[in-house]
């Protein structure tokens, strides 16, 4: 029986082991990024809610800068979830390519994740700028 390249144990292929470990580290880094977006979105939404609640208890209208915070928080939480899903998709693609020995760097998912991160940063900057003007 022939032992092909695919059937060799991982110990015989340290380069592939390194590739798989690097792929896992990349996935974990993107998961941390997604969790950070989710956490930040939660904080933004809850802070907006807190400001409105405190204003209601004081029988005064909520500050103008508190509007839109909940929606922004929801978008950030959704963006974090999308980041994790895209990272998982890329991880699985890279894993299969490493196993087949035909790995190709994926630009599409990395571009999408990068654009998502930039969109979150720009959205936050605009929100901060608009809410600061109404103070």
C-alpha positions as CSV (number, residue, x, y, z in Angstrom):
1,X,0.0,0.0,0.0
2,X,1.3,3.4,-1.0
3,X,1.7,6.1,1.6
4,X,0.9,9.3,-0.1
5,X,1.8,12.8,1.1
6,X,-1.7,13.2,2.6
7,X,-1.5,10.1,4.7
8,X,1.8,10.9,6.4
9,X,1.5,11.8,10.1
10,X,1.9,15.4,11.1
11,X,5.2,14.7,12.9
12,X,6.7,13.9,9.4
13,X,5.5,17.3,8.2
14,X,6.6,20.0,10.6
15,X,6.1,22.8,8.0
16,X,2.4,21.9,7.8
17,X,2.1,21.8,11.6
18,X,3.5,25.3,11.7
19,X,1.1,26.4,9.0
20,X,-1.9,25.0,10.9
21,X,-0.8,26.6,14.1
22,X,-0.3,30.0,12.4
23,X,-3.8,29.6,10.8
24,X,-5.2,29.0,14.3
25,X,-3.4,32.0,15.8
26,X,-4.8,34.2,13.0
27,X,-8.3,32.9,13.7
28,X,-7.9,33.6,17.4
29,X,-6.7,37.2,16.7
30,X,-9.8,37.9,14.5
31,X,-12.0,36.4,17.2
32,X,-10.5,38.8,19.7
33,X,-11.2,41.6,17.3
34,X,-14.8,40.5,16.9
35,X,-15.3,40.1,20.7
36,X,-13.8,43.6,21.2
37,X,-16.4,45.0,18.7
38,X,-19.2,43.2,20.4
39,X,-18.1,44.4,23.8
40,X,-17.7,48.0,22.6
41,X,-21.1,47.9,21.0
42,X,-22.7,46.6,24.2
43,X,-21.0,49.4,26.2
44,X,-22.2,52.1,23.7
45,X,-25.7,50.8,23.7
46,X,-25.9,50.5,27.5
47,X,-24.4,53.9,28.1
48,X,-26.9,55.5,25.8
49,X,-29.7,53.7,27.7
50,X,-28.2,54.9,31.0
51,X,-28.1,58.5,29.9
52,X,-31.8,58.4,28.8
53,X,-32.8,56.6,32.0
54,X,-31.1,59.2,34.2
55,X,-32.7,62.0,32.2
56,X,-36.1,60.4,32.7
57,X,-35.6,60.1,36.4
58,X,-34.6,63.7,36.6
59,X,-37.8,64.6,34.6
60,X,-35.7,66.3,31.9
61,X,-35.4,65.6,28.2
62,X,-32.5,63.3,27.3
63,X,-29.4,65.0,25.9
64,X,-29.3,65.1,22.1
65,X,-26.0,63.1,22.1
66,X,-27.8,60.1,23.6
67,X,-29.8,59.5,20.5
68,X,-28.6,56.9,18.1
69,X,-26.3,55.2,20.7
70,X,-28.5,52.1,20.9
71,X,-28.6,51.7,17.1
72,X,-24.8,52.2,16.9
73,X,-24.3,49.6,19.6
74,X,-26.4,47.1,17.8
75,X,-24.5,47.7,14.5
76,X,-21.2,47.2,16.3
77,X,-22.4,44.0,18.0
78,X,-23.6,42.7,14.6
79,X,-20.3,43.8,13.0
80,X,-18.4,41.8,15.7
81,X,-20.4,38.7,14.9
82,X,-19.8,39.1,11.2
83,X,-16.1,39.5,11.8
84,X,-16.0,36.2,13.7
85,X,-18.0,34.4,11.0
86,X,-15.8,35.7,8.2
87,X,-12.7,34.8,10.2
88,X,-14.0,31.3,10.7
89,X,-14.8,30.9,7.0
90,X,-11.3,32.0,6.1
91,X,-9.8,29.6,8.8
92,X,-11.6,26.6,7.3
93,X,-10.6,27.5,3.8
94,X,-7.0,27.9,4.7
95,X,-7.1,24.7,6.7
96,X,-8.3,22.7,3.7
97,X,-5.8,24.4,1.4
98,X,-2.9,23.6,3.8
99,X,-4.0,20.0,3.9
100,X,-4.2,19.8,0.1
101,X,-0.8,21.6,-0.2
102,X,-2.2,24.3,-2.4
103,X,-2.5,27.2,0.0
104,X,-3.3,30.6,-1.6
105,X,-3.5,33.8,0.4
106,X,-7.1,34.9,0.6
107,X,-7.6,38.6,-0.1
108,X,-11.4,38.7,-0.2
109,X,-12.0,37.9,3.5
110,X,-9.1,40.0,4.7
111,X,-10.4,42.9,2.6
112,X,-13.9,42.5,4.0
113,X,-12.7,42.3,7.6
114,X,-10.5,45.4,7.1
115,X,-13.3,47.4,5.5
116,X,-15.6,46.4,8.3
117,X,-13.1,47.6,10.9
118,X,-12.5,50.9,9.1
119,X,-16.3,51.3,8.8
120,X,-16.7,50.8,12.5
121,X,-13.9,53.4,13.2
122,X,-15.4,56.0,10.9
123,X,-18.9,55.4,12.3
124,X,-17.7,55.9,15.8
125,X,-15.7,59.0,14.8
126,X,-18.8,60.5,13.1
127,X,-21.0,59.6,16.1
128,X,-18.5,61.2,18.6
129,X,-18.2,64.3,16.4
130,X,-22.0,64.8,16.0
131,X,-22.7,64.1,19.7
132,X,-19.9,66.6,20.8
133,X,-21.5,69.4,18.7
134,X,-24.7,69.2,20.6
135,X,-23.1,69.7,24.1
